[in-house]
Amino acid sequence: MNKFFEYEDTPQWFHIRARATDIFMPDGKVITFWLYGDSEQHIRELLEQKSYKDIEWIKPIGDTLPFV
């Protein structure tokens, strides 16, 4: 398989942009934030539980955040 499509399931930080529907109801507000998780699938499950919709992107960052 192409390296572009291979994902590592190691715990790391993810940079996320999604619509939070619990802010500025009923449309919500697009916010950008960081989450730590086991994999992209784990992050998607967390976002689904917390009512985040319209996920624009999820980018794996690594072990350290860029601003630390």
C-alpha positions in Angstrom: 0.0 0.0 0.0 1.1 3.6 -0.6 2.8 5.3 2.3 0.2 8.2 1.9 -2.6 5.9 3.1 -0.8 4.2 6.0 -1.7 5.5 9.4 0.2 4.8 12.7 -1.9 3.9 15.7 0.5 5.4 18.2 -0.8 7.9 20.9 -0.1 11.4 19.7 -1.5 14.9 19.4 -4.0 15.8 16.7 -4.8 19.3 15.3 -8.6 19.5 14.5 -11.0 21.9 12.9 -14.7 21.1 13.3 -18.0 22.7 14.0 -19.1 22.8 17.6 -22.9 22.6 17.6 -23.2 23.4 21.3 -21.9 27.0 20.8 -23.9 29.6 18.9 -27.0 27.4 18.5 -28.5 26.3 16.2 -25.7 26.6 13.5 -22.7 26.2 15.8 -19.2 27.7 15.4 -16.2 26.3 13.6 -13.3 26.0 16.0 -9.7 24.8 15.8 -8.2 22.8 18.7 -5.8 20.0 19.7 -6.6 16.6 21.2 -4.5 13.7 22.4 -5.6 10.3 21.3 -4.6 6.8 20.3 -5.5 7.1 16.6 -7.5 9.2 14.2 -10.4 6.7 14.6 -10.2 7.3 18.4 -10.3 11.0 17.9 -13.3 10.7 15.5 -15.2 8.7 18.2 -14.5 11.4 20.8 -15.7 14.1 18.5 -18.9 12.2 17.8 -19.6 11.8 21.5 -19.1 15.6 22.1 -21.4 16.7 19.3 -18.8 18.1 16.9 -20.0 18.0 13.3 -18.6 18.9 9.9 -15.0 17.9 10.6 -12.9 19.8 8.1 -9.6 18.1 9.0 -7.7 16.1 11.5 -3.9 16.4 11.3 -1.5 14.2 13.3 1.0 16.4 15.0 3.2 14.0 17.0 4.4 13.8 20.6 4.8 17.5 21.2 2.7 20.5 20.3 4.2 23.1 18.0 3.8 25.9 20.6 5.4 24.1 23.5 
